[in-house]
Amino acid sequence: MSNEINYKVIIAYDGNYFHGWAKQPGLITVQGELEKKLSKLFDQKIIIHSSGRTDRYVHAVAQVFSFKANTSIPVQAIIQVLNKPRFHYFVKEVFIVDKNFHARFSAKNKTYRYKIKTKWNEEEFIFLKNYFLLYEHNLNYELLNQGIEILKGTHDFASFSAKEDYFDSIRTINYINLIKNDNSLILEFNGNGFLRYMVRNLVGSLLALNEEKITLLEFKEYLLFPSKGKVHYKAKGNSLYLYEVFY
């Protein structure tokens, strides 16, 4: 429709309270909750499109979604309605954008962060367990960096995907950063796209390499001989954060 307005929204959410991004019958999802509010606000059926789906328990610091509506509502009014009552998400910004913008198809690359705690006390456990991987092994940074160098670049990442059929499992990882603090480690991944479970399988495999459950040669073979669902080391979801989407 020629009079449609295209909106871009940046949102943060706590994945512990949702059954993932994508709406599912009878379950609380981020997409489902937002579409209900927006459809009521605009008095029409609103379908939103995200930069990519996040799985159950996965958080977002700056997820992006877009939608079209044939009604003009000030962006501040949209923010106020979506953020009341306070829920387990927070809408940061809303923009009116070009009609060709699409949150998923216009995205150039994304950054995910995986958060790991290496030291904690018993009292901290109840506050940390739903937002960090509590990791009780020593970290061999030399070995981790060797694994990271193998992953960087353009590869067929089918081995790190879910057991699903993909038309194309070729992806490019631009960089992987190790962000170290005294008692924590963040693994930061930036790439042009990620398959389902890919980041969690990358993290799980790097940690398996760190613990010498697999060798560097076996790690390389995940990419040299890709096979869907080949990796058996998947890190838990609620330590993963969609950190930023670039357009």
Salt bridges, closest charged atoms under 4 A:
ASP14 OD1 - HIS59 ND1 3.44
GLU33 OE2 - LYS36 NZ 3.32
GLU35 OE1 - LYS23 NZ 2.75
ASP55 OD1 - ARG196 NE 3.45
GLU149 OE2 - LYS152 NZ 2.81
GLU164 OE2 - ARG196 NH1 2.78
GLU188 OE2 - ARG113 NE 2.75
GLU211 OE1 - HIS137 NE2 3.79
GLU211 OE1 - LYS213 NZ 3.18
